[in-house]
Amino acid sequence: MTNPSSDPSSNSPTGPSIDPTIAPETNRASPDGLPPLREVIATHGLDAKKSLGQNFILDLNITRRIARAFGPLEGRTVVEVGPGPGGLTRALFLEGAGRVIAVERDQRCLPALAEIAARYHGRLTVHDGDAVKADWPALLRTSGPDAAFEAADHPLIIANLPYNVASVLLTGWLEAEPWPPWYAGLALMFQREVADRLVAAPGSKAYGRLSVLTQWRTDARIEMTLGPSAFVPPPKISSAVVKMIPRAEPLPAGKPGTLARVTAAAFGQRRKMLRQSLKMLTATPELLLREAGIDPELRAEMVPVAGFARLADIFSGR
């Protein structure tokens, strides 16, 4: 359903581009014994809805590659948001996922997903609802076929996110408490320009609030990029899968939510010097910045993640 530019940071290389014209598996019989996805979409009348940010991937070669972002899935639990007609869902099972827990708000897609659930007896749980409002730990505890989910069984989140809620969902997952989080890793599709922001280096045009929040708590890199023709209907821009591994011990950044407040202020007026943009946080921004070892005349895009974390930690203690 969903979707960066070339990664400017040396530790976050841009992944390979995918040419969807190579050996497409959109019409031939699927190895899972289910009908081709194009046929499923036609049978259930599942035209993608722009209002839901939907763009479907029909090529099983591509969805299986996304499913392999973390390597073999044998026995793993995977969370998927916005499965739509189930293209990625089927790929997750073909790559060995033990369980898939999906959240889908488009009720038109539920019959197609029920067919997948019938094929993989007891291994697919579909929640009809809004992923933005989900209580994820609670949802996972009640999603097993025998309600035996254990917190130690940290799932992976692998999803072709709907365009219109991708950043909101990611921010919620990055701000999860306690930390380390309930998930073991994320492999998510974004619009390419959004993905670029997640992995951008300080000093680059793409570096911003999402860059800081993402890189503070995860090791992020672009895993692969896809052109518009990989989707139905084709969007106007390219997309990319970003792989994120939670850091066990992120830099101290004060109380929960403090880094989000600091970066919102700093990048909310990114053309201004920090001594000006941070006045919405404190009456003495220069004092705060000097205590954090940051030049008050810098603009936000020049401050590294460690600098923002230090700034948030000091501001939180005031």
C-alpha positions as CSV (number, residue, x, y, z in Angstrom):
1,M,0.0,0.0,0.0
2,T,2.3,2.6,0.5
3,N,6.6,4.1,0.4
4,P,13.4,7.6,0.0
5,S,16.3,9.5,-2.4
6,S,19.7,8.3,-2.3
7,D,20.9,7.9,1.2
8,P,23.4,10.6,2.1
9,S,24.8,8.9,5.2
10,S,27.6,6.4,4.8
11,N,26.1,3.8,7.2
12,S,22.7,3.8,5.5
13,P,23.3,2.9,1.8
14,T,20.4,3.0,-0.6
15,G,19.2,-0.5,-1.4
16,P,18.9,-2.0,-4.9
17,S,16.1,-0.8,-7.2
18,I,13.6,-3.3,-8.3
19,D,12.5,-3.6,-12.0
20,P,8.9,-5.0,-11.8
21,T,9.0,-5.9,-15.5
22,I,11.4,-8.8,-14.7
23,A,9.7,-12.2,-14.3
24,P,6.4,-10.8,-12.9
25,E,4.2,-13.2,-11.0
26,T,0.9,-11.4,-11.3
27,N,-1.0,-13.8,-13.4
28,R,0.5,-17.2,-13.1
29,A,-0.6,-19.7,-10.4
30,S,0.8,-18.9,-7.0
31,P,3.0,-21.4,-5.2
32,D,0.7,-21.1,-2.2
33,G,-2.2,-22.6,-4.2
34,L,-4.3,-19.5,-4.0
35,P,-5.5,-17.5,-7.0
36,P,-3.3,-14.9,-8.5
37,L,-3.6,-11.6,-6.7
38,R,-5.0,-9.8,-9.8
39,E,-7.8,-12.4,-9.9
40,V,-8.5,-11.9,-6.2
41,I,-8.8,-8.2,-6.6
42,A,-11.2,-8.6,-9.5
43,T,-13.3,-11.2,-7.7
44,H,-13.8,-9.0,-4.6
45,G,-13.9,-5.6,-6.4
46,L,-10.9,-4.3,-4.5
47,D,-10.0,-1.1,-6.5
48,A,-7.4,0.8,-4.5
49,K,-8.9,3.8,-2.6
50,K,-6.9,7.0,-2.6
51,S,-8.6,8.1,0.6
52,L,-7.1,5.1,2.4
53,G,-3.6,5.6,0.8
54,Q,-3.8,2.3,-1.0
55,N,-1.4,1.1,-3.7
56,F,-1.2,-2.6,-4.2
57,I,1.9,-4.7,-5.2
58,L,0.8,-7.6,-7.4
59,D,4.2,-9.1,-8.2
60,L,5.0,-12.0,-5.8
61,N,8.7,-11.6,-6.6
62,I,8.7,-8.1,-5.0
63,T,6.5,-9.0,-2.0
64,R,8.7,-12.0,-1.2
65,R,11.8,-9.8,-1.3
66,I,10.2,-7.4,1.1
67,A,9.3,-10.4,3.3
68,R,12.9,-11.4,3.4
69,A,14.2,-8.1,4.7
70,F,15.2,-9.8,8.0
71,G,16.3,-13.1,6.4
72,P,14.4,-16.4,7.0
73,L,11.1,-16.0,8.8
74,E,10.9,-19.6,10.0
75,G,8.5,-19.6,13.0
76,R,8.6,-15.8,13.5
77,T,5.6,-13.7,14.3
78,V,5.0,-10.8,11.9
79,V,2.8,-7.8,12.3
80,E,1.4,-6.3,9.1
81,V,-0.6,-3.0,8.8
82,G,-2.8,-2.5,5.8
83,P,-2.6,-5.9,4.1
84,G,-5.3,-5.0,1.5
85,P,-5.9,-8.0,-0.7
86,G,-3.1,-9.9,1.0
87,G,-0.2,-9.8,-1.4
88,L,2.5,-9.3,1.2
89,T,0.6,-11.5,3.7
90,R,0.9,-14.4,1.3
91,A,4.6,-13.6,0.8
92,L,5.3,-13.6,4.5
93,F,3.8,-17.2,4.8
94,L,5.7,-18.3,1.7
95,E,8.9,-17.1,3.4
96,G,8.2,-19.1,6.5
97,A,6.4,-16.8,8.9
98,G,4.8,-18.8,11.8
99,R,2.1,-16.3,12.5
100,V,0.9,-13.1,10.9
101,I,-1.1,-10.5,12.8
102,A,-2.7,-8.0,10.4
103,V,-4.7,-4.8,11.0
104,E,-7.0,-3.7,8.2
105,R,-9.5,-0.9,8.3
106,D,-10.9,-1.5,4.8
107,Q,-13.7,-4.0,5.3
108,R,-13.9,-4.8,1.6
109,C,-10.6,-6.6,2.0
110,L,-11.7,-8.9,4.8
111,P,-13.2,-11.7,2.6
112,A,-9.9,-11.9,0.6
113,L,-7.9,-12.1,3.8
114,A,-10.3,-14.8,5.1
115,E,-9.3,-16.9,2.2
116,I,-5.7,-16.7,3.2
117,A,-6.6,-17.5,6.8
118,A,-8.4,-20.6,5.6
119,R,-5.3,-21.7,3.7
120,Y,-3.0,-21.2,6.6
121,H,-5.1,-22.7,9.4
122,G,-4.9,-20.7,12.6
123,R,-1.8,-18.8,11.6
124,L,-3.4,-15.5,10.4
125,T,-5.3,-13.2,12.7
126,V,-6.9,-10.2,11.1
127,H,-8.1,-7.2,13.2
128,D,-10.7,-5.0,11.7
129,G,-9.8,-1.5,12.8
130,D,-7.5,1.5,12.7
131,A,-3.8,0.8,13.3
132,V,-3.2,4.3,14.4
133,K,-5.4,3.7,17.5
134,A,-4.2,0.2,18.2
135,D,-2.8,-0.8,21.7
136,W,-0.2,-3.1,20.2
137,P,1.0,-5.1,23.2
138,A,-2.7,-5.8,24.2
139,L,-3.6,-6.7,20.6
140,L,-0.7,-9.1,20.3
141,R,-1.5,-10.8,23.6
142,T,-5.0,-11.7,22.3
143,S,-4.0,-12.6,18.8
144,G,-2.7,-16.2,19.1
145,P,-4.7,-19.2,18.1
146,D,-4.5,-20.3,21.7
147,A,-4.0,-16.8,23.2
148,A,-0.6,-17.9,24.3
149,F,1.4,-14.9,23.0
150,E,4.4,-14.3,25.2
151,A,6.0,-10.8,25.5
152,A,9.4,-12.3,24.9
153,D,8.3,-13.4,21.4
154,H,9.1,-10.0,20.0
155,P,7.5,-9.8,16.5
156,L,8.8,-8.2,13.4
157,I,6.7,-5.4,11.8
158,I,6.8,-5.8,8.0
159,A,4.3,-3.7,6.0
160,N,3.5,-1.8,2.9
161,L,2.1,1.1,4.8
162,P,-0.8,3.2,3.6
163,Y,0.7,6.6,2.4
164,N,-1.6,8.7,4.6
165,V,-0.7,7.2,8.0
166,A,2.9,6.0,7.5
167,S,4.7,8.8,9.4
168,V,2.1,8.7,12.2
169,L,2.5,5.0,12.7
170,L,6.3,5.1,12.6
171,T,6.4,7.9,15.2
172,G,4.2,5.9,17.5
173,W,6.4,2.9,17.2
174,L,9.6,4.9,17.8
175,E,8.1,6.5,20.9
176,A,7.1,3.2,22.4
177,E,7.6,2.8,26.1
178,P,9.3,1.0,27.7
179,W,12.4,0.6,25.5
180,P,13.6,-1.7,24.1
181,P,10.2,-2.0,22.4
182,W,7.7,-4.9,22.0
183,Y,9.0,-5.4,18.4
184,A,12.3,-6.8,17.1
185,G,12.6,-4.7,14.0
186,L,10.7,-2.9,11.3
187,A,10.7,-3.1,7.5
188,L,8.3,-0.5,6.2
189,M,7.4,0.9,2.8
190,F,7.3,4.7,2.5
191,Q,7.2,7.3,-0.2
192,R,10.8,7.7,-1.2
193,E,11.1,11.3,0.0
194,V,9.9,10.2,3.4
195,A,12.3,7.3,3.5
196,D,15.1,9.7,2.6
197,R,14.3,11.8,5.7
198,L,14.5,8.7,7.9
199,V,18.1,7.9,7.0
200,A,19.4,11.5,6.2
201,A,22.6,12.8,7.6
202,P,23.0,16.1,9.4
203,G,23.7,19.0,7.0
204,S,21.6,17.5,4.2
205,K,18.4,19.0,2.9
206,A,16.4,15.9,3.9
207,Y,17.6,15.8,7.5
208,G,14.8,16.8,9.9
209,R,12.7,15.8,12.9
210,L,11.9,12.3,11.5
211,S,15.6,11.7,10.9
212,V,16.5,12.5,14.5
213,L,13.6,10.4,16.0
214,T,14.4,7.4,13.8
215,Q,18.2,7.4,14.2
216,W,18.1,8.1,17.9
217,R,16.4,4.8,18.7
218,T,17.1,2.6,15.6
219,D,19.8,1.7,13.2
220,A,18.0,2.6,9.9
221,R,18.9,1.9,6.3
222,I,17.2,1.8,2.9
223,E,16.7,-1.9,2.0
224,M,15.3,-1.5,-1.6
225,T,13.6,1.0,-3.8
226,L,10.7,0.6,-6.2
227,G,9.5,2.7,-9.1
228,P,5.8,3.7,-9.6
229,S,5.2,0.8,-12.0
230,A,5.6,-1.7,-9.2
231,F,2.2,-0.6,-7.8
232,V,-1.4,-0.7,-8.8
233,P,-2.4,2.0,-9.3
234,P,1.0,3.5,-9.9
235,P,1.7,6.4,-7.6
236,K,3.4,9.6,-9.0
237,I,6.6,9.0,-7.0
238,S,9.0,6.2,-6.2
239,S,8.9,4.2,-3.0
240,A,11.4,2.5,-0.7
241,V,11.6,-0.1,2.1
242,V,13.4,1.1,5.2
243,K,14.7,-1.5,7.6
244,M,15.1,-0.4,11.2
245,I,16.7,-2.3,14.1
246,P,16.0,-1.0,17.6
247,R,19.0,0.2,19.6
248,A,19.3,-1.6,22.9
249,E,20.5,1.6,24.7
250,P,19.7,4.8,22.9
251,L,21.4,8.0,24.1
252,P,19.6,9.5,27.1
253,A,17.1,12.1,26.0
254,G,15.1,12.9,29.1
255,K,11.5,12.1,29.8
256,P,9.3,10.3,27.2
257,G,8.3,12.8,24.5
258,T,10.9,15.4,25.3
259,L,13.0,14.8,22.2
260,A,9.8,15.0,20.1
261,R,9.1,18.4,21.6
262,V,12.6,19.7,21.2
263,T,12.9,18.6,17.5
264,A,9.4,19.9,16.7
265,A,10.5,23.4,17.9
266,A,13.9,23.2,16.3
267,F,12.7,22.1,12.9
268,G,9.4,24.0,13.0
269,Q,11.4,27.1,12.0
270,R,14.4,25.4,10.3
271,R,15.6,28.5,8.5
272,K,16.1,30.3,11.8
273,M,19.0,29.9,14.2
274,L,18.3,27.7,17.2
275,R,18.5,30.6,19.6
276,Q,15.4,31.9,17.9
277,S,13.5,28.6,17.1
278,L,13.8,27.3,20.6
279,K,12.2,30.3,22.2
280,M,8.9,28.4,22.1
281,L,10.4,25.9,24.6
282,T,12.3,28.2,26.9
283,A,12.8,31.9,27.6
284,T,16.6,31.3,27.8
285,P,17.4,29.2,24.7
286,E,21.0,30.4,24.5
287,L,21.7,29.2,28.0
288,L,20.2,25.8,27.3
289,L,22.2,25.4,24.0
290,R,25.5,26.4,25.6
291,E,24.9,23.9,28.4
292,A,24.4,21.2,25.7
293,G,27.6,22.3,23.9
294,I,25.7,23.5,20.8
295,D,26.4,26.8,19.0
296,P,23.2,28.9,19.4
297,E,23.7,30.3,15.9
298,L,23.5,26.9,14.2
299,R,20.4,25.9,12.4
300,A,18.6,22.7,13.3
301,E,19.8,20.7,10.3
302,M,23.4,21.1,11.4
303,V,23.0,19.4,14.8
304,P,23.6,15.6,14.9
305,V,21.3,13.2,16.7
306,A,23.6,13.0,19.7
307,G,23.4,16.8,20.1
308,F,19.6,16.7,20.0
309,A,19.5,13.9,22.6
310,R,21.8,15.8,24.9
311,L,19.7,19.0,24.5
312,A,16.5,17.1,25.3
313,D,18.1,15.4,28.3
314,I,19.1,18.8,29.8
315,F,15.8,20.4,29.0
316,S,13.9,17.6,30.6
317,G,15.9,18.0,33.8
318,R,15.0,21.7,34.2
